[in-house]
Amino acid sequence: MARRVALASALLFALACLPTGAADRFAAIKARGTLRVAMEGSYPPFNFVDPKTGQFTGYDADVARLLGERLALKIELIPMAWADILDGLVAGKYDIIVSQVNITPRRALLVDFSEPYTYSGAQLIVRNNDETVYTSLADLKGRTVGVAKGSIYELQARAVAGVIVRSYPAAPENLQDLAFGRIDAVLNDSLMVAWLAGNSTLPVKPGPMVWTGNRIGVAIQKGNPALKAAIDLALAQAQADGSLTRLSRKWFKIDASRPLP
């Protein structure tokens, strides 16, 4: 109870500091009683459908539910193809995205971001029988790398001259093509790669880390400073009381809620 009172007081203060009219959309969400949250839904361990329950599960799903609890809102989880997820937010189809959206200057032109709730890197995945020593993406010149369409990993791979890039709608498809030898490597989130190593039956293995600067935040439709303030406050308090750390260790066995060393 004390924590809820403290959150309410801090939130009222944050809203009072905003320009007149800035709280309108957040007020509408509170009146509705439901926060509409988009996520890909096919990206374990971050967000995926539990085959036993048919419900969304994963780290992002847990973070979304944590936000709902802290903001006293019900959460409506909306599956959305990754390639269209930012456009859907801009169009107002949902209120926020909690789906491992990397914070980049280009995306910040389209949407606003909360403070980061996850930190990770970019890592290669290769077949078990691939004995090539890769030290960077440049070592894959002339080879084909699978990436998620519209992801930061697609941008990173396309930035290296000579790398052949094949885009996929979601991770399962590119991993299957890797296993069957249709592509030479996959570039994806290092936290997903670590999870894959212990949970997948595909004949693939972790390759080298090629980037450690991923900062993941909640994506918010532009022009909603009150909503952003409320989400930032909820995340800050979840960070301070250890809730984010517990969720991270549950899914990744490490604390990915803080910057990588």
C-alpha positions in Angstrom: 0.0 0.0 0.0 2.8 2.4 0.9 4.5 1.8 -2.4 1.2 2.5 -4.3 0.8 5.8 -2.4 4.3 6.8 -3.1 3.9 6.0 -6.8 0.6 8.0 -6.9 2.2 11.0 -5.2 5.3 11.0 -7.5 3.0 10.6 -10.6 0.9 13.5 -9.6 4.0 15.6 -9.2 5.3 14.6 -12.6 2.0 15.4 -14.3 1.8 18.8 -12.6 5.1 19.7 -14.2 3.8 19.1 -17.7 2.4 21.8 -20.0 -1.3 22.3 -19.9 -3.2 19.7 -21.9 -0.2 17.3 -22.0 -2.0 14.8 -19.7 -5.0 14.4 -22.0 -4.1 11.0 -23.6 -2.9 9.5 -20.4 -6.1 10.6 -18.8 -8.1 8.9 -21.5 -6.2 5.7 -21.0 -6.8 5.9 -17.3 -10.5 6.4 -18.0 -10.6 3.5 -20.3 -8.8 1.4 -17.6 -6.7 -0.5 -20.2 -3.3 0.0 -21.6 -3.0 -1.4 -25.1 0.4 -2.9 -25.6 1.8 -4.3 -28.8 4.4 -7.0 -29.1 5.7 -9.3 -31.7 4.6 -12.5 -30.0 7.1 -14.8 -31.7 10.4 -13.8 -30.2 11.4 -16.1 -27.3 12.4 -15.5 -24.6 11.2 -11.9 -24.9 7.6 -12.4 -26.0 5.9 -15.5 -27.3 2.7 -17.6 -26.9 2.8 -20.3 -24.4 1.6 -23.4 -26.2 0.0 -24.8 -23.1 -2.1 -21.7 -22.2 -2.3 -19.8 -25.4 -1.3 -16.7 -23.5 1.6 -14.3 -24.1 4.6 -15.0 -21.9 8.3 -14.0 -21.8 10.3 -11.1 -20.4 8.5 -8.4 -22.4 5.1 -9.8 -21.4 6.2 -9.7 -17.7 7.4 -6.2 -18.0 4.1 -5.1 -19.7 2.1 -6.7 -16.8 4.4 -5.0 -14.3 3.7 -1.6 -15.9 0.0 -2.4 -15.7 0.3 -3.2 -12.0 2.3 0.0 -11.3 -0.1 2.2 -13.3 -3.3 0.5 -12.0 -4.3 -0.5 -15.5 -5.4 -3.7 -17.2 -3.1 -4.8 -20.0 -4.3 -5.7 -23.4 -1.5 -7.5 -25.3 -1.8 -7.1 -29.0 0.3 -9.3 -31.4 1.8 -7.4 -34.3 4.2 -8.3 -37.1 7.6 -6.8 -36.3 7.9 -5.1 -39.8 4.6 -3.2 -39.1 4.9 -2.6 -35.3 6.2 1.0 -35.3 3.8 2.1 -38.1 0.9 0.7 -36.0 2.0 2.8 -33.0 2.3 5.9 -35.1 -1.2 5.2 -36.5 -2.6 4.9 -32.9 -3.6 1.3 -33.1 -2.2 0.8 -29.6 -0.7 2.9 -26.8 2.8 1.5 -26.4 5.1 -1.2 -27.7 7.0 -3.5 -25.3 8.8 -5.7 -27.7 12.6 -5.3 -27.5 12.5 -2.0 -29.5 16.1 -0.8 -29.7 16.4 3.0 -29.1 17.9 4.6 -32.2 18.0 8.2 -33.5 16.1 7.1 -36.6 13.2 5.5 -34.6 13.2 8.5 -32.2 12.0 10.6 -35.1 8.8 8.5 -35.3 8.1 7.6 -31.7 9.2 8.5 -28.2 11.0 6.1 -25.9 11.0 5.4 -22.2 14.3 5.1 -20.3 15.9 1.7 -21.2 14.6 -1.3 -19.4 17.0 -3.8 -21.1 20.6 -3.7 -22.3 22.1 -6.2 -24.6 24.2 -6.7 -27.7 24.2 -8.2 -31.2 25.5 -11.7 -31.6 25.9 -14.2 -34.4 24.3 -17.6 -34.5 25.9 -20.3 -36.7 25.4 -24.1 -37.4 27.0 -26.6 -35.0 29.3 -27.9 -37.7 30.6 -24.5 -38.8 34.2 -24.3 -37.6 34.9 -20.9 -39.2 36.3 -18.4 -36.7 34.3 -15.2 -37.0 35.5 -12.1 -35.2 33.2 -9.5 -36.8 30.5 -9.1 -39.4 33.2 -8.3 -41.9 34.3 -12.0 -41.8 31.0 -12.8 -43.4 31.6 -11.0 -46.7 30.3 -13.2 -49.5 28.1 -15.1 -47.1 24.4 -14.8 -46.3 23.2 -13.5 -42.9 19.6 -13.8 -41.8 18.0 -10.9 -39.9 14.6 -9.8 -38.8 13.0 -7.4 -41.3 13.1 -3.8 -40.0 15.4 -4.7 -37.0 18.5 -3.0 -35.9 20.3 -6.2 -36.9 19.2 -5.7 -40.5 20.7 -2.2 -40.4 24.0 -3.5 -38.9 24.3 -6.3 -41.4 23.5 -4.1 -44.4 26.1 -1.6 -43.3 28.9 -4.1 -44.0 29.9 -4.2 -47.7 29.9 -7.6 -49.2 27.6 -9.3 -46.7 24.5 -10.8 -48.3 21.5 -10.0 -46.1 18.3 -12.0 -46.1 15.4 -10.5 -44.2 12.7 -12.6 -42.4 9.4 -11.7 -40.7 10.5 -13.4 -37.4 13.3 -15.3 -35.7 11.9 -18.9 -36.1 12.1 -18.6 -39.9 15.7 -17.5 -40.1 16.8 -20.0 -37.6 15.2 -22.8 -39.5 16.9 -21.6 -42.7 20.2 -21.6 -40.9 19.7 -25.1 -39.6 19.0 -26.3 -43.1 22.0 -24.6 -44.6 20.0 -22.0 -46.7 21.9 -19.2 -45.0 25.3 -19.0 -43.3 24.6 -17.2 -40.0 21.9 -15.2 -38.1 22.4 -11.9 -36.4 20.2 -11.3 -33.4 20.0 -10.2 -29.8 22.7 -11.6 -27.5 20.1 -12.4 -24.8 18.0 -14.4 -27.3 21.2 -16.2 -28.4 22.0 -17.2 -24.8 18.4 -18.5 -24.3 18.5 -20.4 -27.6 21.7 -22.3 -26.6 19.8 -23.9 -23.7 16.3 -24.3 -25.1 16.5 -25.1 -28.8 16.9 -28.5 -30.5 18.1 -26.9 -33.7 21.7 -27.7 -34.7 22.9 -24.2 -34.1 25.3 -22.5 -31.7 26.2 -19.1 -30.4 28.8 -17.2 -32.5 30.8 -14.1 -31.4 29.3 -10.9 -30.0 29.7 -8.1 -32.6 28.0 -5.2 -30.8 27.3 -4.4 -27.1 25.4 -1.1 -27.3 21.8 -2.1 -27.5 19.4 0.0 -25.3 15.8 -1.2 -25.3 12.9 1.0 -24.2 9.1 1.2 -24.3 8.0 2.9 -27.5 5.3 5.5 -27.0 3.3 7.4 -29.5 4.7 10.9 -29.9 3.0 13.8 -28.2 2.1 12.0 -25.0 4.5 13.3 -22.3 2.2 12.4 -19.4 2.2 8.7 -20.5 5.9 8.8 -21.0 6.4 10.3 -17.5 4.2 7.7 -15.9 6.0 4.8 -17.6 9.5 6.2 -16.8 8.5 6.6 -13.2 7.1 3.0 -13.0 10.3 1.6 -14.6 12.5 3.7 -12.3 10.7 2.4 -9.2 10.8 -1.2 -10.6 14.6 -0.8 -11.1 15.0 0.6 -7.6 13.1 -2.1 -5.8 14.7 -4.9 -7.8 11.6 -6.0 -9.7 13.3 -5.6 -13.1 16.3 -7.4 -11.9 14.2 -10.3 -10.8 12.3 -10.5 -14.1 15.6 -10.4 -16.0 17.2 -13.2 -14.0 14.0 -15.3 -14.4 14.4 -15.2 -18.2 18.1 -14.7 -18.8 19.9 -15.8 -15.6 21.6 -12.4 -15.6 20.6 -8.8 -14.8 20.1 -7.3 -18.2 18.2 -4.4 -16.8 21.5 -2.5 -16.3 24.2 -1.6 -18.8 26.6 -4.4 -19.8 30.0 -4.2 -18.2 
